[in-house]
Every structure is written in C-alpha cells, then in structure tokens.
Amino acid sequence: MKNEGSGSRSAGSYILGHTDQELERLNRQAQLVEPITRRFFSSAGIGSGMRVLDVGSGAGDVAMLAADLVGTSGEVVGTDRSAAALAMARQRVKARSLSNVTFREGNPAELTFDQPFDAVIGRYVLMFQRDPAAMLSDVAKHARRGGIVVFHEIDWDGVRSSPPAPIYEQCAQWTGETLQRSGADIRMGTRLFATFVAAGLPAPSMQIESLIAGVANNTGPLRVIADLTISMADAIQNSDVATAAEIGAETLTDRMIGEAAANGSVIQGRYEIAAWSRA
C-alpha cells in the first residue's frame, strides 16, 4: 500500500502514516509493482507528450513512472496532502534530474490548475476513500473532454500460497483485517467498474495482474506482505487483531522466508487491477 490515499477531500482513515520507514517500504513495493502499473497505463493510452495529473503522489513513484511514459515533451503534476511525502518526492525527482515533474501540496479535488489534463491517474488511492465514486468524480473534472482517467487498485482476495506458507497467509489476514477495520476497502480493484459508473464516467476497460514467484529464487511477493506487517505492527495490535508476540516483527521476515522456502511454496500476491475510461 502507499499514501496516495491522503490526497482527497473524502479521504478515510489512512493508518500507514508517512514515517521515513514507511516511505522506504513504499519505495521497495513500488519497484515490484512498477512494471504492472506501466503496463496498465500504457494499455490505457498514457503516452508521449501528454499532460498528466497524478492523484495522491506520495513519495513520487507513480509520477516518475508517468514522466517516463510522457517523455520530455510531456508534463506530470503530482498532488498529495502530505508535506513529508512530497518532500521525499521532490528530492527523488531532483536526484533523477527530471524536469517534467512538479508537485502541488493539497487536496487534488479542490486544487485549481491553469489548464485541463490529458490524463488523470492514481495508484492505491480509491481504497482509502470513504466515498470513492465522489472522489473519482471530483478529480476526473481536471481531465479535458475525452481525456483518460485510469486508476490502479488492489483486491486482497488474490493472496494465497501453494503449497501453503502459513506465516505468509496469516500476516496477509492480519494486515487485510486491520486495513478493513480502519475503513480501507481491500477489494477496491474489483469494485472499480461500479465506481467509475457511479462517478458518471463511461463503463471502463479493465486489466488484472498479480505478483507470483517461487520463494526459492524470488522473495519479492512475500516481502510485500512481510514489510507491510512490520510497518502496520502497532495498528494491528491497537486493532486487537494480533499481539506483538504473535507478530514477532524482529524475526518475521526471516521466519516467513524460511518457512516458505522449506515448503517449496509459490507465493501469489493480491490482485493488481486497473480500470480506465474517457472523461
């Protein structure tokens, strides 16, 4: 998960925060899911020369990905309500010498811009909204007539392992339940179609992918859940979902990898789902 969800008027309770540790976790996660998001955005039609609004930029991963797709002839404006997240985003953009990315702090539904955008994009945003259709309707108004609106969300139902890796599946259950108790919708990906229609947008096209790997040569999908569990440890305990002793954060990643490797498990991550249509 990431902190894009902090960027709208109807934001629900975002429990992951914007600590340095959390922003670093987001960066590691982004490296794994970036190829998926890139394929989604390319399928939606994001391309060279476009002017793009990134909703809930967080640490800037999606904005930088979009900047690569639109090239130097295009422009990306990222938005977020977290000053801490945007400070890191600006540092990362500067380090990569990207001249076509800028950021605005504030609620993207309420910000004004000097001209409409060719596309409005977001990743892991709608799942944190109390009224995702209203939020989507608000930000879609920043797109020009016929502009692209594309969002990438998750569906937790995809998480599984075979042969079973019990620690991995238990942590996925703990994090999913805690997110739900905070008000997040962990099935948002599957609900994208209905959300677009409720927002007054045309029925969207959709695409689905998932991270999957055998632990023997790729621990990436497993580490997504391990990292998230450690980052959410306090929230999991405060929600009475699991105790600190049950989580065992200090040794969790090693135990999870060791068990899955011993079992010869293939780890599948949550479903990654995108929907897009024209404003």
Buried (B, 14 or more C-beta within 10 A) or exposed (E): BBBBBBBBBBBBEBBBBBEEEBBBBBBEBBEBBBEBBBBBBEBBBBBEEBBBBBBBBBBBBBBBBBBBBBEEEBBBBBBBBBEBBBBBBBEBBEEEEBEBBBBBBEBBBEBEEEEBBBBBBBBBBBBBBBBBBBBBBBBBEBBBEEBBBBBBBBBBEBBBBEEEBEBBBBBBBBBBBBBBBBBBBBBBBBBBBBBBBBBEBEEBBBBBBBBBBBBEEBBBBBBBBBBBBBBBBEBBBEBEBBEEEEBBBEEBBEEBBEBBBEBEBBBBBBBBBBBBBBB
